[in-house]
């Protein structure tokens, strides 16, 4: 975080490509555009951009009360799914020259271009603008090849022929890029994929591209499937009632596993009168969906060939995800609301774009809420350094 002297210098120096001021929270989309533009850092300053909230355009104090709720609202802009990929930013209350302000410090992204609402925003001097095709190309070239997460690393030997480009252009692009931007865009598929970070500088698709659009993802990423098994009793040694390996591109896998889960749920009917009845599933489908999608998203694809496994016993369901907690998530804080990190950030973005994730960091809290509402016992997560097992117990 910048010190008070540096912040005061930026605040009093006027708006520039590193500074924006807002008197209140009334223009929240404008704030998101500013965060997006600072993260893109088109001038390549390599320094954070700063959004000051509680300051008028001329730099005078707006006397806005800087409450905890205001700070939480600003912090939530990072992970509400509107700015992708997630920006690196901090939010603090500071007193600068006698004025209490909220300071949002946004670091340049390692994975530009960053989009808000499907558009690439940049700073052109003191104003924001939507990036032109040439400016977007420059942002793409800024991307650092080193230290990329596994899902953004090019898979050597993979070509565009390994991808379902029809699905990418027909389904994914309209969901990821604003319609007016797409209508004015006549780029070929390889440049479109590059703009959305699915291919590297040499035009080679990365792991996320193969997972989401690949015709046969398992050919290059052997663990990219879900193994489902339903057992007659409570142990793995009990007779198997049904088993299935669900493989293919991620949207197909998630839709198929939703159908399998729904087909295995039993619903009890409590007739309370001639015209009323209550229906009680043994497991709420929304909770199972959230937990399975969490397992697919947060697992490691790099150091294991193991799949995500769903074991359905007579009294419980176990969901096994290869790889332990990642980043700021650890065994102690696993599953706490607001504590999240992404081993596969581009995959997270793709799942958000395709509608499989509504809000980042809320999968387990939402599952807990649905289980409680349905009358199931509390969720039982068991994270270790190398594996995460989440147990859902049957409603009795």
Secondary structure as GFF3:
##gff-version 3
##sequence-region A 1 396
A	DSSP	alpha_helix	4	12	.	.	.	ID=ss1
A	DSSP	beta_strand	19	22	.	.	.	ID=ss2
A	DSSP	alpha_helix	28	40	.	.	.	ID=ss3
A	DSSP	beta_strand	49	53	.	.	.	ID=ss4
A	DSSP	alpha_helix	68	76	.	.	.	ID=ss5
A	DSSP	beta_strand	83	84	.	.	.	ID=ss6
A	DSSP	beta_strand	89	96	.	.	.	ID=ss7
A	DSSP	beta_strand	99	106	.	.	.	ID=ss8
A	DSSP	beta_strand	115	116	.	.	.	ID=ss9
A	DSSP	beta_strand	119	124	.	.	.	ID=ss10
A	DSSP	beta_strand	127	130	.	.	.	ID=ss11
A	DSSP	alpha_helix	133	142	.	.	.	ID=ss12
A	DSSP	three_ten_helix	150	152	.	.	.	ID=ss13
A	DSSP	three_ten_helix	160	162	.	.	.	ID=ss14
A	DSSP	alpha_helix	165	167	.	.	.	ID=ss15
A	DSSP	pi_helix	168	172	.	.	.	ID=ss16
A	DSSP	alpha_helix	173	176	.	.	.	ID=ss17
A	DSSP	alpha_helix	179	183	.	.	.	ID=ss18
A	DSSP	alpha_helix	189	195	.	.	.	ID=ss19
A	DSSP	alpha_helix	207	213	.	.	.	ID=ss20
A	DSSP	three_ten_helix	217	219	.	.	.	ID=ss21
A	DSSP	beta_strand	225	231	.	.	.	ID=ss22
A	DSSP	beta_strand	240	247	.	.	.	ID=ss23
A	DSSP	alpha_helix	250	264	.	.	.	ID=ss24
A	DSSP	beta_strand	267	271	.	.	.	ID=ss25
A	DSSP	beta_strand	277	281	.	.	.	ID=ss26
A	DSSP	alpha_helix	285	298	.	.	.	ID=ss27
A	DSSP	beta_strand	308	312	.	.	.	ID=ss28
A	DSSP	beta_strand	316	322	.	.	.	ID=ss29
A	DSSP	alpha_helix	345	353	.	.	.	ID=ss30
A	DSSP	alpha_helix	363	374	.	.	.	ID=ss31
A	DSSP	beta_strand	380	383	.	.	.	ID=ss32
A	DSSP	beta_strand	387	393	.	.	.	ID=ss33
###
